[in-house]
Each structure stands twice: as C-alpha cells, then as structure tokens.
Amino acid sequence: MVIFSDLRRELSQGMPPGRSDDDSVRRQWWAALATLQDDLLAGSDPPRGLWLAAPLPALYAPELLQGLRGWVWTPKQIGTLLPTPPLLPGGAAAKDHGSLPGLQRLALRDEDGTDPLLIVITPAVQVALAIEGEAGARRLLVRFDAPALSSALQLLDRRLQEDAPVQARRLRTSLRELGPLHHDPDLAMRFWPRLSERLAAMAPSVTLQPLVRAPDGAGRGPEAEGEDRAEVGLEAAAQAELALLEALTHEVRTPLATIRTLIRSLLRRRELSPVVRQRLEQIDGECSEQIDRFGLIFLAAELQRQPEWGRPLSATELARTDLSQLLLQLEALWQRQLARRDLALTLAIDPDLPPVLSDPTRLETMLGGLIDRFSRSLASGSHVLVSLQPAGSRLKLQLSSSSPARRAQGERSDGATGPGDLVGPVLSWNPGTGSLQLSHQATQQLFHRLGGRLTERGDSSLTVFFPVAAG
C-alpha cells in the first residue's frame, strides 16, 4: 500500500535535514507556490501538462487550473459535510459550470498525513514540492531533478492503481501525450532567488496549517465505542468545517498576497505621483491587514481543533519581550490602519517598564488583530487610547475609546457578542458593521496561549495582562 509519507521520504532522499518550525516552513510553501506559478509557469502560451496535489488543491492561478489535467487527494470529511464542496474543484458543481473539467478528486487515507504536496509536469517545467519533517525539524522539499521526479511519479501511479485504476491509466496516457520533456538546468537558479524575494516581503501570518487529526478510540467496550462513534461523527464534522475554513482562507489570502506583491513592485518606481503612491500604500495596508486577520482566524480554529494547544506556553517556551518597544514600533502602522476608518490613535506608555514573558513572533500579529477587533465597531471620528502600565506582577495593556457609542447592535455589557452573532466558537458576525471577526472566546484563548489574560468590561474598554519576566 502506497501512502504519501512514502512519497515525501522519497523526495527527501539526499536533501539536508530541516531546521524550521511549522510556521516558517509553511511561509516557505506559500512563497514557493507563488514563485512556481508566477515565475516558472507563467507565459503567453496556454499551459499543457498535469498536476497532482494533497491535501487540497495547491494551484490557484485560473489559467493553470483551466489548462492542466489534475488529480487532488482531499480529506474524506469534506465530502461528509458537503457531498459537493463549493470551495474545492472537481465535484459536480464545478463540472456543471465547466470550470475545471480536467480535475479528479480522490480521498486521503488516515495514514497519508496532512502536509501539503504538489507535483507539476509540463513540457518545460517539471517540479515536486512538499513539506516534511518532525516538529522543529521541518523542511520545504523542492525537486527539479529527473530521478527524484520519476520515482515520485512511479509511487503516484501505484497509488492511483490502488485508489482508481482508471485514473492510473489516464495519468500514464497524459504523460505520454506530453511527448519529450525539456529539462531546464537553470530552473533552480531562477526559482530560489525569487523565492527569497517573496519570503522577504511576506507577512508572518501567511500560513497553511494541518487539516485532520485521526481519532483514537480503539480497544474500548461497546458502550464506550458507541460514544466514540458519536464523538467521531462530531469530530469529523468539525474537521470538515476546518478544512472548508482552510480552503476559504486559501481563497482569500492567496490573491491578496499576489496583489500586495504587485503593489510593492509598483511602489519601487520613482515616477509615481504622490496621489498614486498614496493610493497604492492604502491598498498595500488593506491587503496586509486582511492577510493577518485571516491568519489569526485560522490559528484560533487550530486551538479549537487541538485543545492541548490551548494551554499557555510554559516559561521556558516564552521569551523576554520588550512590550513597550514593540508598541512603539507598531504605532505608526496602527495609526495608518485606523486612519482609513477615520479613527485616531494615542499611545501612552509608562517609563522604565520591565519586559514581559510572551511569544514575540506571535504577539505582534495578535496585537494587530486586537486593534482590528476593538476598532471595527467604533463610530467614525472616535479616538482609541492604547496604554501600558504596571499592575503588580503584570503589565496592563488597555485599549479604550473616547466615544462609547458603537455601531454594533445586540452586544452584551461585557463586550462579547450576543448569541445570535456567533458563527461557531471561532468567529462572530457584527450585524452593525457587516464584518466577520474573531469571537470573544477565541481572542481570549489566543492571548492565554501567549501568556496573557484578556478581559473586556463594558463596550469601550479591553485589557490584556502580561506576566513580568523575572530578573
């Protein structure tokens, strides 16, 4: 039996060991996808070739999806929730519209794992991309060499023979129809510099998290097994919901990241008029804000899927963080962000504050999400005050507004949205603004994970307490 872990091991042969954490390796994955599609596969001629991917479609450029024949392995739970998922091509809905007639969808096995994998074969470009490795030793695998690709295709052919023999024959036919393949030895030299450029410009929150966790209820009695089956059913539905949320995040963040890259390339031109430059900078800011917001939404969903993630990180996992300096660095960015909604910002920091214990790599994005969540329901012309001061063995970060009038209707006095506004445990919908945002519970859990404690009292004040670092 062929599983995708075998394929990843085959692609990793001869590659140096990984040293990345999950977040950084998934940023590499997103940058690699953009580089592949925008720099290696883009051209004036219609594409011709094939692609194979798991656990979700990795390609997103419409002209590629239309022209290439594809096979994608997706979690079975997606089909459990929606027989024809609208966000994943290959189902009846996609075929009815004739959008992706060349795509076939197959089911992942529990043993396959959930790390992303993509192989693309065209007459001019042949490449395999995958993520592989244990925690703390993660790595992005990119293979252009013919022996590695040939071995990978042989494994995929065997897998298709096990899953769908008809599709295995179609894969072999598609490969023959491509004719002689041109191996370009310069592909790697073109690929890696462009990947580095994209990584340098990419927001830290552009990530793709794992989808599925296999339930474990073996070896128990009939009654317990019945309970397990019910729990597994709920678990499957929840996992399918997360898979759809990931697909939605993919659909939103990918074009935004592409737009932002194009905008930043335009901003490097010197001949731009001040008005055009200002407009482009506004677009860049909006894209970054939404990319970060969707990154936080998915992180919150992961905390729901894996409750053990909800525990606060230990003191050894947290780092001394100069929260005062971090706020000063973010002040100008927040002022521009709030100014787009006609809001003003004042930062008040007590002098000589000690560092706190937190995760600085996550904290910057979380603080940005907190500003966004707090300010979205403020009336135009409001003033936001962000203050930082000591509070015993903690530092108190407080957000308050000079205008308590909020557009949101149906909020409780504790600041949490009313029951009718919740969209599951992760999201809430503000009917006054029409915006989707992190729920009160999800925001609390995220800060709890980072060593903080979030409280909301009233409808115009929000406070986070951070533990002071010892020594």
C-alpha positions in Angstrom: 0.0 0.0 0.0 1.4 3.4 -1.0 0.9 6.3 1.4 2.0 9.9 0.9 4.5 9.6 3.7 6.4 7.2 1.4 6.4 9.8 -1.3 7.7 12.6 1.0 10.5 10.3 2.1 11.4 9.5 -1.5 11.6 13.3 -2.3 13.7 13.9 0.8 16.5 11.5 -0.3 19.8 13.3 -0.4 18.3 16.6 1.0 19.8 18.3 4.0 17.9 17.9 7.3 15.3 20.5 8.2 15.6 23.1 11.0 12.4 25.1 10.6 9.3 25.3 12.8 5.9 24.8 11.3 5.0 28.4 10.7 8.2 29.3 8.9 8.1 26.2 6.7 4.5 27.0 5.6 5.5 30.5 4.7 8.2 28.9 2.5 5.4 26.7 1.0 3.3 29.7 0.1 6.2 31.6 -1.3 7.2 28.5 -3.4 3.6 28.2 -4.8 3.7 31.9 -5.9 7.1 31.6 -7.4 6.2 28.4 -9.3 3.0 29.9 -10.8 4.1 33.5 -11.4 7.7 33.0 -12.5 8.2 29.4 -13.8 4.8 28.5 -15.3 3.5 31.9 -16.4 3.7 32.6 -20.1 1.8 33.7 -23.2 1.0 30.1 -24.4 -1.8 28.1 -22.9 -0.5 25.7 -20.3 -0.3 22.0 -21.2 0.5 19.3 -18.7 -0.7 17.7 -15.4 -0.5 18.2 -11.6 -1.1 16.1 -8.5 -1.7 17.5 -5.1 -2.8 16.8 -1.5 -4.5 17.5 0.9 -6.1 20.4 -1.0 -5.6 22.0 -4.4 -2.3 23.9 -4.2 -2.5 25.7 -7.6 -4.7 28.8 -7.7 -3.8 30.6 -10.9 -7.0 30.2 -13.0 -5.3 29.8 -16.4 -3.2 26.9 -14.9 -6.2 25.2 -13.4 -8.1 25.5 -16.7 -5.4 24.1 -18.9 -3.7 21.4 -16.8 -5.1 18.0 -16.0 -5.1 17.4 -12.3 -5.6 14.8 -9.5 -6.1 16.0 -5.9 -6.5 13.9 -2.8 -8.6 15.6 -0.1 -9.8 14.6 3.4 -12.8 12.3 3.4 -14.5 14.5 6.0 -15.0 17.3 3.4 -17.3 15.0 1.5 -19.1 14.1 4.8 -20.0 17.6 5.4 -20.8 18.6 1.8 -21.1 16.0 -0.9 -20.1 18.6 -3.4 -17.9 21.2 -1.6 -18.2 24.5 -3.4 -14.7 25.6 -2.4 -13.0 22.6 -3.9 -13.0 21.9 -7.6 -13.6 18.5 -9.0 -17.2 18.0 -7.7 -20.4 18.1 -9.6 -20.8 21.8 -9.1 -17.5 22.5 -10.7 -18.3 20.2 -13.6 -21.7 21.6 -14.2 -20.2 25.0 -14.8 -17.4 23.5 -16.8 -14.8 25.4 -14.8 -12.3 22.6 -14.1 -13.2 19.6 -16.4 -9.8 18.1 -16.1 -9.6 17.7 -12.3 -10.3 14.4 -10.4 -10.8 14.3 -6.7 -9.8 11.3 -4.6 -9.9 10.5 -0.8 -6.9 10.8 1.5 -6.2 7.9 3.9 -5.6 8.4 7.6 -2.0 7.2 7.2 -1.3 9.8 4.5 -0.7 12.7 6.8 -1.8 16.3 6.1 1.4 18.0 5.0 1.0 19.6 1.5 2.3 18.0 -1.6 2.4 19.2 -5.2 3.9 17.7 -8.4 3.6 19.6 -11.7 4.7 18.2 -15.1 4.7 20.3 -18.3 6.9 20.1 -21.3 9.1 22.9 -20.0 8.8 22.6 -16.2 8.9 19.5 -14.0 8.9 20.1 -10.2 7.8 18.5 -7.0 7.1 20.5 -3.8 6.4 19.0 -0.4 6.7 19.8 3.4 8.3 17.1 5.5 9.8 16.6 8.9 9.0 16.4 12.6 8.4 19.4 14.9 11.4 21.7 15.0 13.0 19.9 12.0 10.5 20.8 9.3 11.7 21.5 5.7 10.4 22.5 2.3 11.4 20.0 -0.4 11.7 21.2 -3.9 13.0 18.8 -6.5 13.7 19.5 -10.2 15.9 16.5 -10.9 14.6 13.8 -13.2 15.4 10.8 -11.0 13.5 12.1 -8.0 10.5 13.1 -10.1 10.5 9.7 -11.9 10.4 7.9 -8.6 7.7 10.1 -7.3 5.5 9.6 -10.4 6.0 5.8 -10.1 4.7 5.9 -6.5 1.8 8.0 -7.5 1.0 5.7 -10.4 0.9 2.8 -7.9 -1.3 4.8 -5.5 -3.8 5.6 -8.3 -3.9 1.9 -9.3 -4.9 1.2 -5.7 -7.5 4.0 -5.5 -8.8 4.3 -9.0 -7.2 2.1 -11.8 -9.0 4.1 -14.5 -7.3 7.3 -13.2 -3.9 5.5 -13.2 -4.3 4.7 -16.9 -5.3 8.3 -17.6 -2.2 9.6 -15.8 0.0 7.4 -17.9 -1.8 8.5 -21.0 -1.4 12.1 -20.1 2.3 11.7 -19.6 2.7 10.0 -23.0 0.7 12.8 -24.7 3.2 15.4 -23.4 5.9 13.9 -25.5 9.6 14.6 -24.8 10.1 16.7 -21.7 12.7 19.5 -21.7 14.7 19.6 -18.5 16.0 23.1 -17.9 19.0 23.0 -15.6 18.6 26.8 -14.9 15.1 26.3 -13.2 16.6 26.0 -9.7 18.8 29.1 -10.3 15.7 31.1 -11.3 13.5 29.6 -8.5 15.4 30.1 -5.3 16.3 33.9 -5.7 12.6 34.7 -6.5 11.5 32.5 -3.5 13.8 34.5 -1.2 12.4 37.8 -2.5 8.9 36.7 -1.8 9.7 35.5 1.7 11.3 38.8 2.5 8.0 40.6 1.6 5.6 38.1 3.0 3.6 38.7 6.2 4.4 36.2 9.1 0.8 35.1 9.2 0.6 33.7 5.7 0.4 30.1 6.8 -1.3 26.8 5.9 -2.0 24.7 8.9 -2.7 20.9 9.1 -6.2 19.8 8.4 -7.0 16.5 10.0 -6.3 14.6 13.3 -7.2 10.9 13.3 -9.5 10.0 16.2 -8.3 7.2 18.6 -11.0 5.1 20.3 -9.8 1.6 19.8 -9.9 -1.2 22.4 -12.9 0.0 24.4 -16.2 -1.5 25.3 -19.4 -1.5 23.2 -21.0 1.4 25.2 -17.8 3.4 25.0 -17.4 2.6 21.4 -20.9 3.9 20.7 -20.0 7.1 22.5 -16.8 7.2 20.5 -18.7 6.8 17.2 -20.9 9.8 18.2 -17.8 11.8 19.1 -16.0 10.8 16.0 -19.0 11.9 13.9 -18.9 15.3 15.6 -15.1 15.3 15.2 -15.5 14.5 11.5 -17.9 17.4 11.0 -15.7 19.7 12.9 -12.7 18.7 10.9 -14.6 19.1 7.7 -15.6 22.6 8.8 -12.0 23.4 9.5 -11.0 22.0 6.1 -13.5 24.3 4.4 -12.3 27.2 6.6 -8.7 26.5 5.4 -9.9 26.4 1.8 -11.7 29.7 2.3 -8.5 31.2 3.9 -6.6 29.9 0.9 -9.0 31.6 -1.5 -8.8 34.9 0.3 -5.2 35.2 1.3 -3.6 34.0 -1.9 -5.0 36.7 -4.2 -4.4 39.3 -1.5 -0.7 38.2 -1.2 -0.4 38.4 -5.0 -2.0 41.9 -5.1 0.3 43.1 -2.4 3.4 41.8 -4.2 2.4 43.6 -7.3 1.6 46.8 -5.4 5.0 46.7 -3.7 6.7 46.3 -7.1 4.9 49.4 -8.3 5.9 51.4 -5.2 9.6 50.9 -6.1 9.1 53.1 -9.2 10.3 56.7 -8.7 8.0 58.3 -11.3 4.8 57.8 -9.3 2.8 60.9 -8.4 2.1 61.5 -4.7 -1.6 60.7 -5.1 -0.9 57.4 -6.9 1.7 56.4 -4.3 -0.7 57.2 -1.5 -3.5 55.1 -3.1 -1.1 52.2 -3.6 0.1 52.4 0.0 -3.5 52.3 1.2 -4.1 49.1 -0.9 -1.0 47.6 0.5 -2.1 48.3 4.0 -5.6 46.8 3.5 -4.1 43.7 2.0 -1.7 43.2 4.9 -4.5 43.8 7.4 -6.7 41.2 5.9 -4.0 38.6 5.4 -3.1 39.0 9.1 -6.8 38.8 10.1 -7.4 35.5 8.3 -4.1 34.1 9.7 -5.4 34.7 13.2 -8.8 33.2 12.4 -7.2 30.0 11.3 -4.9 29.9 14.3 -7.9 30.3 16.5 -9.6 27.4 14.7 -6.5 25.2 15.3 -6.8 25.9 19.1 -10.4 24.6 18.9 -9.3 21.5 16.9 -6.4 20.7 19.2 -7.4 21.6 22.8 -3.9 20.8 24.1 -2.7 23.9 22.1 -5.0 26.0 24.3 -2.7 25.6 27.4 -0.4 28.6 28.0 3.1 28.1 26.9 5.5 27.4 29.8 8.0 29.9 31.0 10.7 28.0 29.1 8.7 28.3 25.9 8.1 32.0 26.3 10.7 34.7 25.8 11.5 38.0 27.4 9.7 40.6 25.3 10.0 44.3 25.4 6.4 45.1 25.1 7.0 48.9 25.3 9.4 48.9 22.3 7.0 46.6 20.4 4.1 49.0 20.8 6.3 51.9 19.7 7.3 50.1 16.6 3.7 49.3 15.7 2.3 52.8 16.5 2.8 54.3 13.0 1.3 51.2 11.3 -1.8 51.3 13.6 -2.3 55.0 13.0 -2.4 54.4 9.3 -4.7 51.4 9.7 -7.1 53.3 11.9 -7.0 56.5 9.8 -8.5 54.5 6.9 -11.6 54.2 9.1 -11.4 57.8 10.3 -10.2 56.9 13.7 -7.3 58.4 15.7 -4.8 56.6 18.0 -2.8 57.8 21.0 -0.2 55.6 22.7 0.6 56.2 26.4 3.4 54.1 27.9 4.7 54.5 31.4 8.5 54.9 31.5 11.0 52.2 32.5 8.7 49.2 32.3 10.2 45.7 32.6 10.0 43.1 29.9 7.2 40.6 29.8 7.0 36.9 29.1 5.4 36.1 25.8 6.0 34.8 22.3 7.2 37.8 20.3 6.8 36.1 16.9 3.1 35.7 17.5 2.5 38.7 19.7 2.9 41.3 17.0 0.2 39.8 14.8 -2.0 39.2 17.9 -1.8 42.8 18.9 -2.6 43.9 15.4 -5.6 41.6 15.5 -6.7 43.1 18.8 -6.6 46.6 17.5 -8.6 45.5 14.5 -11.2 43.7 16.6 -11.6 46.6 19.0 -11.8 49.3 16.4 -14.1 47.7 13.9 -17.3 48.6 15.9 -16.2 52.2 16.7 -18.1 55.1 15.2 -16.3 57.3 12.7 -14.3 60.0 14.5 -13.6 58.0 17.6 -10.3 58.2 19.4 -8.5 55.0 20.5 -6.2 55.2 23.5 -3.6 52.4 24.0 -2.0 52.5 27.4 0.7 50.3 29.0 1.3 50.5 32.8 2.4 48.3 35.7 -0.2 46.2 37.6 1.5 44.3 40.4 3.4 41.3 38.9 2.0 42.1 35.5 1.8 44.8 32.9 -1.6 46.0 31.9 -2.2 46.8 28.2 -5.5 48.6 27.9 -7.5 49.7 24.8 -10.2 52.3 25.4 -12.3 54.7 23.3 -13.3 58.2 23.9 -16.6 57.5 22.1 -18.5 54.7 23.7 -21.2 54.7 21.0 -20.8 51.6 18.9 -22.5 50.7 15.6 -22.9 47.1 16.7 -26.3 46.2 17.9 -27.0 43.4 20.4 -23.7 43.4 22.2 -23.7 42.5 25.9 -22.3 44.8 28.5 -19.2 42.5 28.9 -18.2 43.3 25.4 -18.9 39.8 24.0 -21.2 39.5 21.0 -24.7 38.2 21.6 -25.6 34.6 20.9 -27.2 35.4 17.6 -23.9 36.9 16.4 -21.7 33.9 17.0 -20.6 31.8 14.0 -19.3 28.8 15.8 -16.7 29.1 18.6 -14.1 30.9 16.4 -16.0 33.7 14.6 -18.6 36.3 15.3 -20.5 38.4 12.9 -21.1 42.1 13.7 -24.5 43.0 12.2 -23.9 46.7 12.7 -20.7 46.7 10.5 -21.3 43.6 8.5 -17.8 42.4 9.4 -16.6 38.9 10.4 -14.1 38.8 13.3 -12.6 36.6 16.0 -15.1 35.8 18.7 -14.5 36.9 22.3 -13.7 33.3 23.4 -11.3 32.8 20.5 -9.4 36.0 21.3 -9.2 35.0 24.9 -7.7 31.7 24.0 -5.1 33.1 21.7 -3.8 35.6 24.4 -4.0 32.8 27.0 -1.6 30.8 24.8 0.8 33.7 24.7 0.9 34.1 28.5 -1.7 37.0 28.6 -5.1 37.3 30.1 -7.8 39.2 28.2 -10.7 40.9 29.9 -13.5 43.0 28.3 -15.6 45.2 30.5 -18.2 47.5 29.0 -18.4 48.2 25.3 -15.5 50.6 25.0 -12.6 49.0 27.0 -10.4 46.0 26.6 -7.5 44.9 28.8 -4.7 42.3 28.5 -2.5 41.4 31.4 1.0 40.1 30.7 3.3 38.4 33.3 6.5 40.4 34.0 9.7 38.5 33.2 11.7 37.5 36.3 15.1 39.0 36.8 
